[in-house]
Amino acid sequence: MYEIYLERSAEKDLKRLPVGIFEQIMTHIKALANTPRPSGCHKITGSKNDWRIRIGNYRVTYEIDEKGKAVKVMRVRHRREVYR
């Protein structure tokens, strides 16, 4: 079981979302505690521990710490904005 941590930037991103999308994304983020690499996740090219999952038109980027058994969510953004 992994601990889930939200960076301040991810918290701000989540506060801006509509309620329906917020609940959908939070369900996926909570599921990362059991499976930090769910089917459909992709490693971000050029990084060591960064991953992303797709939830509709939104992307959740996160980092996995194997030693500390932690998942740190860095961003939750619309797909057109997340990689800028």
Secondary structure as GFF3:
##gff-version 3
##sequence-region A 1 84
A	DSSP	beta_strand	3	6	.	.	.	ID=ss1
A	DSSP	alpha_helix	8	15	.	.	.	ID=ss2
A	DSSP	alpha_helix	19	31	.	.	.	ID=ss3
A	DSSP	beta_strand	42	43	.	.	.	ID=ss4
A	DSSP	beta_strand	50	55	.	.	.	ID=ss5
A	DSSP	beta_strand	58	65	.	.	.	ID=ss6
A	DSSP	beta_strand	70	78	.	.	.	ID=ss7
###
